[in-house]
Amino acid sequence: MAHPAQPPKEPTVAGLLLAAGGGRRLGGRPKALLTHRGRPLVEHAVRVLREGGCAPVHVVLGAAADRVRKEADLSGCVLVDNPDWEEGMGSSLRAGLESLSVTAADAALVSLVDQPGIGAEAVARVRAAYGSRQSLAAASYGGERGHPVLFGAGRWQEITASAVGDRGARAYLREHESSLALIECGDVAEAYDIDTAEDLAHLE
């Protein structure tokens, strides 16, 4: 008797939240702890990843990491300390991908804590672009590449090697533009950053 074909395994797309920033232009207030809808911003960002279908969720902490651990409810997340967070986003991306490299995740979907205008719908769209461990996809807004970004696990080593300073994966994405799927999300999300005191108006 023929065995029924196994249904294809659902890929494991982990959420990787970069939440280490010190909010230099916000008077040194760590971005993870800015208040949004009555709770720390980092909790909102984790929920967005989960609702968009990402699991597990790894959160890279840096500025005021001890306070973030105490004040934010990050239960169920893997918390990754980045002692070099002041070097910029590249060091957080490296720390996060290294923490995921010992898991069985097939891809990482990377989001930034200071972009509350990007919700679960945009996350789910980019997550759905996963095709293989070589997948490379990013949300775009009016044709401009933004976050979240999806990196298949087969690319993590090269990305980790190239992630320096505040550039994160920018150089890698430029070099591999021909393989990068841009997923338009401008109709469901807004890609502003919370960087300056004026930007705080976006928080609720």
C-alpha positions in Angstrom: 0.0 0.0 0.0 1.4 3.4 -1.0 2.1 5.7 1.9 0.2 9.0 1.8 2.6 11.8 0.9 3.7 13.8 3.9 2.4 17.3 3.8 5.3 19.7 3.3 6.6 20.9 6.6 5.6 24.5 7.4 8.8 26.5 7.5 9.9 28.0 10.8 10.2 31.7 10.3 11.6 33.3 13.5 11.0 36.9 14.4 14.1 38.9 15.1 13.4 42.2 16.8 16.3 44.7 17.0 15.6 46.6 20.2 19.0 47.7 21.5 19.0 51.4 20.5 19.8 54.0 23.0 17.6 56.8 21.6 20.5 59.2 21.4 18.4 61.9 19.7 15.6 61.3 22.3 17.8 62.4 25.1 19.1 58.9 25.7 15.7 57.3 26.3 16.1 53.6 25.3 13.6 53.1 22.4 12.4 49.7 23.7 10.9 51.5 26.8 9.1 54.4 25.0 5.4 54.1 25.8 2.9 53.1 23.1 -0.7 52.4 24.0 0.2 52.3 27.6 2.9 49.7 27.4 6.6 49.6 26.5 7.1 49.9 22.7 9.1 46.6 22.7 6.0 44.6 23.8 4.0 46.1 20.9 6.8 45.1 18.4 6.9 41.5 19.8 3.1 41.2 19.5 3.3 42.4 15.8 5.8 39.7 15.0 3.8 36.9 16.7 0.5 38.0 15.1 2.3 38.1 11.7 3.1 34.4 12.1 6.7 34.5 13.4 7.9 32.0 16.0 10.1 31.8 18.0 10.8 35.5 18.6 14.3 36.6 19.6 14.8 40.1 20.9 18.2 41.8 20.9 18.6 44.2 23.9 21.3 46.7 24.4 20.7 50.1 26.0 19.3 49.7 29.5 18.9 46.0 29.0 18.3 45.3 32.7 15.5 47.9 32.9 13.9 46.5 29.7 13.9 43.0 31.3 12.3 44.4 34.4 9.8 46.8 32.9 8.6 45.0 29.8 6.7 41.7 29.6 8.8 39.6 27.2 7.8 36.2 28.4 8.2 33.5 25.7 10.9 35.5 23.9 14.5 34.6 23.7 16.4 37.7 25.0 19.8 38.3 23.4 22.2 40.8 25.0 24.3 42.9 22.7 27.1 44.4 24.7 28.3 46.2 21.6 25.0 47.9 20.8 26.6 51.4 20.6 28.5 50.2 17.5 25.1 50.4 15.7 22.5 48.1 14.1 25.1 45.8 12.5 26.2 44.5 15.9 22.6 43.8 16.9 21.8 42.0 13.7 25.0 39.8 14.2 24.0 39.0 17.8 20.5 38.1 16.7 21.4 35.9 13.8 24.1 34.2 15.9 21.5 33.4 18.5 19.2 32.0 15.9 21.9 29.9 14.2 21.7 27.3 16.9 17.9 26.9 16.4 16.1 25.0 13.6 14.7 28.2 12.1 14.6 28.3 8.3 14.5 32.1 8.1 14.6 35.2 10.2 12.2 38.1 9.7 14.0 41.2 11.1 12.1 44.1 12.4 13.0 47.3 14.3 11.5 48.3 17.6 11.1 51.9 16.6 8.7 51.4 13.7 5.2 51.0 15.3 3.5 52.0 12.0 4.4 48.5 10.7 1.9 46.0 11.8 1.1 42.3 11.6 -0.2 42.5 8.1 3.1 43.7 6.7 4.9 41.0 8.7 2.6 38.3 7.3 3.1 39.5 3.8 6.9 39.4 4.0 6.8 36.1 5.8 4.7 34.6 3.0 7.6 35.4 0.6 9.6 32.5 2.2 10.4 29.9 -0.5 13.7 28.3 0.6 16.6 28.8 3.0 18.1 31.1 0.3 15.0 33.4 0.3 15.7 37.1 0.5 12.7 39.5 0.8 11.9 43.0 2.1 8.9 45.1 2.6 8.8 48.1 0.3 6.9 51.4 0.6 6.1 53.0 -2.7 8.9 51.0 -4.2 11.4 52.0 -1.5 13.0 49.1 0.4 12.3 49.1 4.1 11.5 46.7 7.0 10.7 44.0 7.9 13.3 42.0 6.0 13.3 38.2 5.6 16.7 36.3 5.4 16.7 32.6 4.6 19.0 30.7 7.0 21.4 29.8 4.1 22.3 33.5 4.0 22.9 34.2 7.6 26.6 33.5 7.7 27.4 35.9 4.8 25.1 38.6 6.3 26.7 38.2 9.8 30.1 38.7 8.1 29.0 41.9 6.3 26.9 43.5 9.1 29.1 46.3 10.5 28.5 49.7 12.0 25.1 51.1 11.6 24.5 49.7 8.2 23.1 46.3 9.3 22.5 44.3 6.1 22.3 47.3 3.8 25.4 46.5 1.8 24.5 42.8 1.6 21.0 43.7 0.2 22.5 46.1 -2.3 24.9 43.4 -3.5 22.1 40.8 -3.8 19.5 43.1 -5.3 18.8 40.7 -8.1 17.7 38.0 -5.6 15.7 40.3 -3.4 11.9 40.1 -3.6 10.3 43.4 -2.8 6.9 43.1 -1.2 4.8 46.2 -1.4 3.3 47.1 2.0 2.6 50.8 1.6 -1.1 50.1 1.6 -1.1 48.4 5.1 1.8 50.0 6.9 3.8 53.2 7.5 7.5 53.0 7.7 8.4 56.0 9.9 11.1 55.7 12.6 10.9 57.1 16.1 14.2 58.9 16.1 13.6 62.5 17.3 11.4 64.3 19.9 9.0 65.3 17.0 8.6 61.6 16.1 7.1 60.9 19.5 3.8 62.3 18.2 3.4 59.0 16.3 3.1 57.1 19.6 -0.3 56.6 21.1 
